[in-house]
Amino acid sequence: MLTTGQVIDLEHTGGSVTVDRAQAIRRTCTVTGCDVSLIPRTPADQLATYGARLRIFRGVDYGDGSTELVPLGVFRLDSVDGDVNDGPVNLQGKDLAACVADDKFTTPYKASGTVAGAITALIQRSLPDADVISRITDASIGSRVYDYQADPWAGCQEIAAAAGAEVYCNADGSFVIATLPDLLTTPPVWAVEAVEGGVYISANRAMTSDKVFNGVLARGENTTDNVPPVSYLAVDNDPNSPTYWGGPYGRRPDFYSSSTLTSVAACQQAANLRLALTKTPNATGDLKSLPNPALEPGDVLRVTHEDDSRELHQVAAFTVPLDVGGDFPISTISAKEDG
């Protein structure tokens, strides 16, 4: 979409869209084309980096004659470069969270109310027409004052964390407030199988105790609202758990503090939700398969290896190629044996 609001189709020869849950700006893109006329010469040119956006799709062929066009994201165009005579032309962009992140506060800003309300206000401060979808049980927060030069998108993430949630821009260009799905209870959305006709190419597996905690101390102190300090320590109290607080794993607490937490109940909710994530054994998998552009971080996959062993993996990051063929690398946040 151009800065004039006009929507045009762009021919392209390659590129990729990377989606990574660990990054503040979750979706980034690179698009390669041959048309050198796309290289802007002036700020008024159609693809100048002054407000133009890219909406990217990739098709899926189901093998039975049916196809589907799957959205991969809405991106702010950040750079255009290429050989002015022979090309190729490279376009690079970030999802719309970058618009919120770059709109730094020029005066102190006070966030208050509820988690969903405060996040929506911060996003729509920069993007008035933004669609914000909340998939959490909303909760009240204490006032939080952000100083000038602070990052509003980091503020959105801090407020979401108070509810044990995350906020991100999805493939449709909408903003979503949600908790990470539970690997143990979420049905798999895709089977990656090393069988004839399967999409499996290769896989690596690793496990580490790095950043695996079995306790979370959540603390809140809010002088703006004149609320005294409050805290709650949540621990893994299951004796059958490998990360049991009183077991051989030892005590490994993590800490979280925010002025948005103004009651013991709020601290308890934040601590319990964060503990559910941090006590997960840090098993990781790196898979390669045929492309599936419909995946989202947090999706659960059922993986069948060449030795017929099966595992459940939860998607953390992946890169979708924009040309025909090519490997589809997927990184996972956790994995467990699937009986």
C-alpha positions as CSV (number, residue, x, y, z in Angstrom):
1,M,0.0,0.0,0.0
2,L,1.4,3.4,-1.0
3,T,1.4,6.5,1.2
4,T,-1.6,7.7,-0.9
5,G,-3.6,4.7,0.2
6,Q,-3.5,3.1,-3.2
7,V,-2.9,-0.7,-3.2
8,I,-0.8,-2.2,-6.0
9,D,0.6,-5.7,-6.7
10,L,4.4,-6.1,-6.8
11,E,6.1,-8.8,-8.8
12,H,8.8,-10.5,-6.9
13,T,11.4,-13.3,-7.4
14,G,12.3,-14.2,-3.8
15,G,12.7,-13.2,-0.3
16,S,11.5,-14.4,3.1
17,V,9.4,-13.6,6.1
18,T,10.9,-14.4,9.5
19,V,8.7,-14.8,12.6
20,D,10.4,-14.9,16.0
21,R,8.7,-14.9,19.3
22,A,11.9,-13.9,21.1
23,Q,12.1,-10.6,19.3
24,A,10.2,-7.4,20.3
25,I,9.3,-6.9,16.7
26,R,8.0,-10.4,15.9
27,R,7.8,-10.3,12.1
28,T,10.3,-9.0,9.6
29,C,10.5,-9.4,5.8
30,T,12.9,-9.2,2.8
31,V,11.4,-9.1,-0.7
32,T,13.5,-9.4,-3.8
33,G,12.3,-8.2,-7.3
34,C,13.7,-7.3,-10.7
35,D,11.9,-4.1,-11.5
36,V,14.5,-1.3,-10.9
37,S,11.8,1.3,-11.3
38,L,10.8,0.4,-7.8
39,I,13.9,2.1,-6.4
40,P,12.8,5.5,-5.2
41,R,14.6,8.6,-6.4
42,T,12.5,11.1,-4.4
43,P,10.4,11.0,-1.2
44,A,7.3,11.2,-3.5
45,D,8.1,7.9,-5.3
46,Q,5.6,5.1,-4.8
47,L,7.9,2.9,-2.6
48,A,9.7,5.6,-0.7
49,T,10.3,4.7,2.9
50,Y,7.9,7.4,4.3
51,G,4.8,5.4,5.1
52,A,4.4,2.7,2.5
53,R,3.4,-0.8,3.6
54,L,3.8,-4.3,2.3
55,R,1.1,-7.0,2.8
56,I,2.6,-10.4,2.0
57,F,0.9,-13.7,1.2
58,R,2.2,-17.1,0.3
59,G,0.1,-19.8,-1.4
60,V,-0.4,-23.3,-0.2
61,D,-1.0,-26.1,-2.7
62,Y,-2.8,-29.0,-1.0
63,G,-2.0,-31.5,-3.7
64,D,-5.6,-32.2,-4.6
65,G,-6.0,-29.3,-6.9
66,S,-7.1,-26.8,-4.2
67,T,-5.0,-23.9,-3.1
68,E,-5.1,-21.2,-0.4
69,L,-3.5,-17.8,0.0
70,V,-2.1,-17.4,3.5
71,P,-1.2,-14.0,5.0
72,L,2.3,-13.6,6.4
73,G,2.1,-10.1,7.7
74,V,1.6,-6.4,7.2
75,F,5.0,-4.6,7.2
76,R,6.2,-1.0,7.4
77,L,8.6,-0.5,4.5
78,D,11.9,0.5,6.0
79,S,14.4,0.2,3.2
80,V,14.7,-0.2,-0.6
81,D,18.0,-0.7,-2.4
82,G,19.4,-2.2,-5.5
83,D,21.5,-1.7,-8.6
84,V,19.7,1.0,-10.6
85,N,20.6,-0.6,-13.9
86,D,20.4,-4.3,-13.4
87,G,18.8,-5.0,-10.1
88,P,17.9,-6.9,-8.1
89,V,15.8,-4.7,-5.9
90,N,15.6,-5.5,-2.2
91,L,12.7,-4.4,0.1
92,Q,12.9,-4.8,3.8
93,G,10.3,-4.2,6.4
94,K,9.1,-4.7,10.0
95,D,5.6,-5.4,11.3
96,L,3.4,-2.6,12.6
97,A,4.7,-2.9,16.2
98,A,7.7,-0.9,14.9
99,C,5.4,2.0,14.4
100,V,4.5,1.9,18.1
101,A,8.1,1.4,19.2
102,D,9.4,4.3,17.2
103,D,6.8,6.7,18.5
104,K,8.7,7.5,21.6
105,F,7.1,9.6,24.4
106,T,7.9,13.3,24.1
107,T,6.3,14.0,27.5
108,P,5.6,11.7,30.5
109,Y,2.8,9.2,29.8
110,K,0.6,7.6,32.5
111,A,-0.8,4.1,31.8
112,S,-3.6,2.9,34.1
113,G,-6.9,1.0,34.1
114,T,-6.8,-2.6,32.9
115,V,-4.2,-4.6,31.0
116,A,-6.2,-4.7,27.8
117,G,-7.3,-1.1,28.1
118,A,-3.8,0.3,28.8
119,I,-2.2,-1.7,26.0
120,T,-5.0,-0.7,23.5
121,A,-4.5,3.0,24.4
122,L,-0.7,2.8,23.9
123,I,-1.1,1.1,20.5
124,Q,-3.9,3.4,19.2
125,R,-1.9,6.4,20.4
126,S,0.4,5.6,17.4
127,L,-2.0,3.7,15.1
128,P,-5.6,5.1,15.8
129,D,-7.2,2.5,13.5
130,A,-5.3,-0.5,14.9
131,D,-7.3,-3.6,15.7
132,V,-6.4,-4.9,19.2
133,I,-7.6,-8.4,20.1
134,S,-7.5,-9.5,23.8
135,R,-7.6,-13.2,24.5
136,I,-6.9,-12.9,28.3
137,T,-9.1,-12.4,31.3
138,D,-8.6,-8.7,31.8
139,A,-7.2,-7.4,35.1
140,S,-6.7,-4.0,36.8
141,I,-3.2,-2.6,36.9
142,G,-1.6,0.1,39.1
143,S,-0.6,3.4,37.4
144,R,2.6,3.3,35.5
145,V,4.3,6.6,34.4
146,Y,6.7,6.4,31.5
147,D,9.3,9.1,31.1
148,Y,9.9,11.0,27.9
149,Q,12.1,9.0,25.4
150,A,10.6,5.7,26.7
151,D,9.6,3.0,24.2
152,P,5.8,2.6,24.1
153,W,6.1,-0.9,22.7
154,A,8.3,-2.0,25.6
155,G,5.5,-0.5,27.8
156,C,2.9,-2.7,26.1
157,Q,5.1,-5.7,26.8
158,E,5.6,-4.7,30.5
159,I,1.8,-4.3,31.0
160,A,1.1,-7.6,29.3
161,A,3.6,-9.4,31.5
162,A,1.7,-8.2,34.5
163,A,-1.0,-10.6,33.4
164,G,1.5,-13.3,32.4
165,A,0.7,-12.5,28.7
166,E,2.5,-11.3,25.6
167,V,1.5,-8.8,23.0
168,Y,2.4,-9.0,19.3
169,C,1.3,-8.2,15.8
170,N,-0.1,-11.2,13.9
171,A,-0.2,-12.2,10.2
172,D,-3.3,-10.1,9.5
173,G,-1.7,-6.9,10.9
174,S,-3.8,-7.0,14.1
175,F,-2.4,-6.7,17.6
176,V,-3.0,-9.7,19.9
177,I,-2.8,-9.9,23.7
178,A,-2.5,-13.6,24.7
179,T,-0.8,-16.1,27.0
180,L,1.4,-18.7,25.5
181,P,-0.5,-22.0,24.8
182,D,0.3,-24.9,27.2
183,L,2.3,-27.5,25.4
184,L,0.7,-30.3,27.5
185,T,-2.9,-29.5,26.8
186,T,-2.9,-27.8,23.3
187,P,-3.8,-30.1,20.4
188,P,-1.2,-30.2,17.6
189,V,-1.9,-28.2,14.5
190,W,0.4,-29.9,12.1
191,A,2.2,-33.3,11.7
192,V,5.8,-33.2,10.6
193,E,6.5,-36.9,9.7
194,A,9.5,-38.7,8.3
195,V,7.3,-41.0,6.2
196,E,6.6,-41.3,2.5
197,G,4.6,-38.2,1.5
198,G,5.5,-36.5,4.8
199,V,7.0,-33.0,5.1
200,Y,9.9,-33.9,7.5
201,I,13.4,-33.1,6.2
202,S,15.7,-33.1,9.3
203,A,15.8,-32.3,13.0
204,N,18.2,-31.6,15.9
205,R,17.4,-31.9,19.6
206,A,19.0,-30.3,22.7
207,M,18.3,-29.8,26.4
208,T,19.7,-27.3,28.9
209,S,18.8,-26.0,32.4
210,D,19.8,-22.5,31.3
211,K,16.9,-20.1,32.2
212,V,14.8,-22.8,33.7
213,F,13.4,-21.6,37.0
214,N,11.3,-23.3,39.6
215,G,10.2,-20.2,41.5
216,V,9.1,-16.7,40.6
217,L,8.9,-13.8,43.1
218,A,6.6,-11.1,41.8
219,R,6.8,-7.7,43.5
220,G,4.9,-4.4,43.1
221,E,5.4,-1.0,44.6
222,N,3.4,2.0,43.3
223,T,4.2,5.4,44.9
224,T,2.0,7.2,42.3
225,D,-1.1,5.4,43.7
226,N,0.3,5.4,47.2
227,V,0.2,1.6,47.4
228,P,2.6,-0.1,49.7
229,P,5.0,-2.8,48.5
230,V,3.3,-6.2,47.8
231,S,4.8,-9.5,46.7
232,Y,4.2,-13.2,46.2
233,L,6.5,-16.2,45.7
234,A,5.2,-19.0,43.5
235,V,7.2,-22.2,43.5
236,D,7.0,-25.6,41.8
237,N,5.5,-27.6,44.7
238,D,4.8,-30.9,42.8
239,P,7.1,-33.6,44.3
240,N,6.9,-35.5,41.0
241,S,8.1,-32.6,38.9
242,P,11.8,-32.6,37.8
243,T,12.0,-29.0,38.8
244,Y,10.4,-29.5,42.3
245,W,11.4,-26.6,44.6
246,G,12.5,-29.0,47.3
247,G,14.1,-31.6,45.0
248,P,17.5,-32.4,43.5
249,Y,17.1,-29.5,41.0
250,G,17.6,-27.1,43.9
251,R,16.0,-23.7,44.3
252,R,16.3,-21.4,41.3
253,P,14.1,-18.4,41.6
254,D,13.4,-15.8,39.0
255,F,12.2,-12.3,39.8
256,Y,9.7,-9.9,38.3
257,S,8.7,-6.4,39.5
258,S,6.4,-3.8,38.1
259,S,4.4,-0.8,39.5
260,T,1.4,-2.2,37.7
261,L,1.1,-4.9,40.5
262,T,-0.8,-3.3,43.4
263,S,-2.1,-6.3,45.3
264,V,-0.9,-9.7,46.5
265,A,-3.6,-11.3,44.3
266,A,-2.1,-9.5,41.2
267,C,1.4,-10.6,42.2
268,Q,0.2,-14.2,42.7
269,Q,-1.4,-14.2,39.2
270,A,1.7,-12.8,37.6
271,A,4.0,-15.1,39.5
272,N,2.0,-18.3,38.7
273,L,1.6,-17.5,35.0
274,R,5.3,-16.7,34.7
275,L,6.3,-19.8,36.6
276,A,4.3,-22.0,34.2
277,L,6.6,-20.8,31.5
278,T,9.9,-20.6,33.3
279,K,9.8,-24.1,34.9
280,T,9.4,-25.8,31.5
281,P,12.4,-28.0,30.8
282,N,14.4,-26.1,28.3
283,A,14.4,-28.7,25.5
284,T,14.7,-27.3,22.1
285,G,14.4,-28.6,18.6
286,D,15.5,-27.3,15.2
287,L,13.5,-28.8,12.4
288,K,13.5,-28.5,8.6
289,S,10.4,-29.3,6.7
290,L,8.4,-28.3,3.7
291,P,7.0,-24.8,4.1
292,N,3.8,-24.2,6.1
293,P,3.1,-20.4,6.0
294,A,0.0,-20.8,8.3
295,L,2.1,-21.5,11.4
296,E,2.2,-19.1,14.4
297,P,4.6,-19.0,17.4
298,G,3.1,-21.1,20.1
299,D,1.6,-23.7,17.7
300,V,2.1,-27.3,18.8
301,L,3.6,-29.7,16.2
302,R,3.6,-33.5,16.3
303,V,7.0,-34.7,15.0
304,T,7.7,-38.2,13.9
305,H,11.4,-39.0,13.4
306,E,13.0,-41.6,11.1
307,D,13.2,-44.1,14.0
308,D,9.4,-43.7,14.5
309,S,9.9,-41.9,17.8
310,R,7.4,-39.0,18.3
311,E,7.6,-35.7,20.0
312,L,5.5,-32.7,20.6
313,H,7.2,-29.4,19.8
314,Q,6.0,-25.8,20.3
315,V,7.0,-23.3,17.6
316,A,9.2,-20.4,18.7
317,A,10.5,-19.1,15.3
318,F,10.5,-19.9,11.6
319,T,11.4,-18.4,8.2
320,V,9.0,-18.7,5.3
321,P,10.7,-18.5,1.8
322,L,8.9,-16.4,-0.8
323,D,10.1,-18.4,-3.7
324,V,9.1,-21.9,-4.8
325,G,10.7,-24.7,-2.8
326,G,13.5,-24.2,-0.2
327,D,13.9,-25.4,3.3
328,F,11.6,-24.2,6.0
329,P,13.6,-24.0,9.3
330,I,11.6,-24.1,12.5
331,S,13.0,-23.5,16.0
332,T,11.0,-24.7,19.1
333,I,10.8,-23.5,22.7
334,S,10.2,-26.9,24.2
335,A,9.7,-30.5,23.3
336,K,8.5,-33.7,25.0
337,E,8.1,-37.3,24.1
338,D,4.7,-38.0,22.6
339,G,3.3,-41.4,23.7
